[in-house]
């Protein structure tokens, strides 16, 4: 699992990505956390390395009808630590 803190976004705080499952978790400034399934690794890379993470996320993930999403209660945990 890869975890990235987003410092320069007003809406997205953290993004976690599971390469094996192709699942991306996004924590928003509102506190909401969403799980996005069927996200390819290259899409994750494009989102977290974009000049505007929010715009890239919206274009590549949020408004992509082929990527199902679910509101979840927490970020994934490994060894009792939030990643």
C-alpha positions as CSV (number, residue, x, y, z in Angstrom):
1,X,0.0,0.0,0.0
2,X,1.3,3.4,-0.9
3,X,0.2,6.5,1.1
4,X,0.6,10.1,0.0
5,X,-0.2,13.2,2.0
6,X,-1.3,16.0,-0.3
7,X,0.0,19.3,1.0
8,X,-1.1,21.7,-1.7
9,X,-4.8,20.8,-2.2
10,X,-7.7,22.6,-0.5
11,X,-10.0,19.5,-0.9
12,X,-7.8,16.4,-0.8
13,X,-5.8,15.6,2.3
14,X,-4.5,12.0,1.7
15,X,-4.5,9.3,-0.9
16,X,-3.7,5.6,-0.4
17,X,-3.3,3.1,-3.2
18,X,-3.3,-0.7,-3.1
19,X,-1.4,-1.9,-6.2
20,X,-2.5,-5.5,-6.0
21,X,-6.2,-4.7,-5.6
22,X,-6.1,-1.5,-7.8
23,X,-8.0,0.3,-5.1
24,X,-7.5,4.0,-4.2
25,X,-8.7,5.7,-1.0
26,X,-9.1,9.4,-0.9
27,X,-9.5,11.5,2.3
28,X,-11.1,14.8,1.7
29,X,-10.8,18.0,3.8
30,X,-14.4,17.5,4.9
31,X,-13.3,14.3,6.7
32,X,-15.1,12.0,4.2
33,X,-13.1,9.0,2.9
34,X,-14.0,7.2,-0.3
35,X,-12.7,4.0,-1.8
36,X,-12.4,3.9,-5.6
37,X,-12.1,0.5,-7.3
38,X,-10.5,-0.5,-10.6
39,X,-8.0,2.4,-10.5
40,X,-4.9,1.6,-12.6
41,X,-1.5,2.4,-11.1
42,X,-0.7,4.9,-13.8
43,X,-3.9,6.8,-13.0
44,X,-2.9,6.9,-9.3
45,X,0.5,8.2,-10.4
46,X,-0.9,10.9,-12.6
47,X,-3.2,12.1,-9.8
48,X,-0.6,12.4,-7.1
49,X,2.0,13.9,-9.3
50,X,-0.2,16.5,-11.0
51,X,0.2,20.2,-10.6
52,X,-3.4,20.2,-9.4
53,X,-4.3,17.0,-7.6
54,X,-7.9,18.0,-7.4
55,X,-8.3,18.7,-11.1
56,X,-6.5,15.4,-12.0
57,X,-8.6,13.5,-9.5
58,X,-11.8,14.9,-10.9
59,X,-10.9,14.3,-14.6
60,X,-9.3,10.8,-14.2
61,X,-11.2,9.3,-11.3
62,X,-14.3,11.1,-9.9
63,X,-16.0,11.7,-13.2
64,X,-15.0,8.3,-14.7
65,X,-18.2,6.2,-14.8
66,X,-16.1,3.0,-15.0
67,X,-14.6,3.6,-11.6
68,X,-17.1,2.5,-8.8
69,X,-16.8,4.3,-5.5
70,X,-17.9,3.7,-1.9
71,X,-18.0,6.0,1.2
72,X,-15.9,4.3,3.9
73,X,-15.4,5.0,7.6
74,X,-11.6,5.0,7.7
75,X,-8.4,4.8,5.7
76,X,-6.8,1.3,5.4
77,X,-4.7,0.2,8.5
78,X,-1.5,-1.9,8.4
79,X,0.0,-3.1,11.6
80,X,-2.3,-1.0,13.7
81,X,-1.1,2.2,12.0
82,X,-3.2,4.3,9.6
83,X,-1.3,4.4,6.4
